[in-house]
Amino acid sequence: MTIQESATHTGLPAHIARGQLFIGGSWREGDGGGRTDIINPATGKVAASVATGTVADINAAVAAAQDAFGDGRWSRLSGRERSRVLLRASQLIRERATELALVESIDVGKPITFANVVDVATAADQYEYMAALAQQLDGSVRETPLSAHAFTRREPLGVVAAITPFNFPLILSSTKLAAALAAGNSVVHKPASDTPLSALYMAQLLTEAGLPDGVLNVVTGPGGTLGDHLVSHPGVAKVAFTGSTEVGAHVAELAGKSLRPVTAELGGNAANILFADADLEKAIGTVISAFVFNTGQFCMAGPRLLVERPIYETVLGILEDAVPGVPIGDPSDPATVIGPLASRKQLDKVSAMVEAARAAGAKVVTGGEPLELEGGYYYRPTVIAGVDSTAEVVKDEVFGPVLTVQPFDTEAEAIALANGTEYGLAAGVQTGSISRAHRVSAALDAGIVWVNSWALLDPSVPFGGVKASGWGREYGPESLDSYTRTKSTIIAFDQE
Ligand code: NAD
């Protein structure tokens, strides 16, 4: 099959269907000549194949990024010049929204409506926001008693290794790339092995937007081999990692050995606290979207619902009636809310965790089984009661459309249950009391807290984790702190 035929066959644009590495501004096969199949999770069939990168390809990508950084073709442009390219990228993302959403949907199984209005729109917003910040990377003058003029400069770091997970390929790569590029760095991007297609799309798009050759390089392939080599490569100045806590800890260890700064956005297992004084109708909508969005494969999902005892049984009854009605199925149908899980591996993991909970005596209120549909990796939205905080399905990250529900009696107990996890990425409070909203949100051990809402995000508002959910902040001006270094210059002058 030719590339053009393959593109038509899969619905993917030709340069994505080709699936080559992007190094030094050129598309090429991997050094070892290998290919990896990319599966469409809605059908279980091959959607594309991409080059399997090797450590030699990582070396070539880092060398290209170093060359680009060293000669200043991007790093020494003014902030305003960089800003124009990022803004153009944002415009191109919006112009090609339909095509880009399709790529993300085929790759990850995302319902097309959400791929469009969430993933693609957020990516465009990221580039637009960082385009503005690129113009504001100022240093400052420091007042001192020295006979000297003292000032600071914000400088880019060099080559950034950007490593991203399978669940939000486009948003998470845009978060890292837009910030790294706004600050003047070069990038080597290693997307998740299962879902690399939008990374290839963006390499082409950014080039069209005017990003000079070599500033962005994309190497697809196995995480362990390529990731370890990239993180340890002496040419890398900073590691920006998003992924699981387990791999994040390993990456931080490798980076630590060479004293390389690393930001780590890791796993989550957020609690959503529903008080009896909340607007119940509104809160139920929030509770459901918090655990089904992105088929539950969302680090900031709300899979642990804590319900104040007087409304516990009522809430279980409402969920039992409402959850089976959430549209699940073909991601290309605009009405679909829950698509397939992103891979067979995820489906098996979610199934096993629910079965273990059932075997341990938990009550499956609704769902609790895969949905057979067109060979895809579907799992019915599932609500589980009769569990406590020691159950695996409560304390571990399930990463599927699964909600556990636990009752509580007091505000203090709810806070203790919410904080009683190794993770600390997000949390939610549903309440009609403004005092309680302040009290409880301040007491929650999480990087971001939503009150009477879930997953409201904006490029201007920082997010990131505490505890095992990682360190560092993305989004907002805070993001640029980790992509720049501050240099102090002191110019002595003679007093008359
Ligand atoms: P993962 O940790 O398995 O993989 C993440 C990335 O690391 C992938 O690109 C993978 O190929 C790469 N990798 C694997 N082994 C590596 C190694 N030894 N060295 C360097 N890189 C390596 O995560 P995943 O399964 O793709 O994603 C799901 C996880 O990501 C969940 O835990 C989720 O909570 C987390 N996540 C966190 C955030 C956040 O912002 N905090 C956002 C999305 C996902």
Residues whose N, C-alpha, C, O or C-beta is under 5 A from the ligand:
A	BS01	NAD	I163 T164 P165 F166 K190 P191 A192 S193 P222 G223 G224 G227 D228 T242 G243 S244 T245 V247 V251 E265 L266 G267 G268 C299 S469
